[in-house]
Amino acid sequence: MRAVDPVGHTRVPRYVRGHVGRIVECQGRWALADESAAGVAEPRVEPVYTVAFAAADLWGEGGHEVTVDLWESYIERVRKDGA
C-alpha cells in the first residue's frame, strides 16, 4: 500500500497505509470514491480489489487476516528483489 496521507477524502484506512497486503479478488470497476466525494463530474473508473493484510503486520498480534476493498490507484506493486 502507498504510505501517503492525502488531503481530503480517501477510502484507504490509515492502519493499512505503508503495509504489504495480498490481492485476493477483483470486485469489478467502480468510480473512484475520492473524486466522487470531491464532486468530480466524471470520476475515473478503476478496478477495485479485495486486499488481505495479516493482522500481526498491522497491529503486532493476531493470527487472522483483515480484508479491505481498495481502488487500483491506491495500490503499489512490491518488487520481489526488495527495491
Secondary structure by P-SEA (a helix, b strand, c coil): ccccccccccccccccccbbbbbcccccccccaaaaaacccccbbbbbbbbbbccccccccccbbbbbbbccccbbbbbcccc
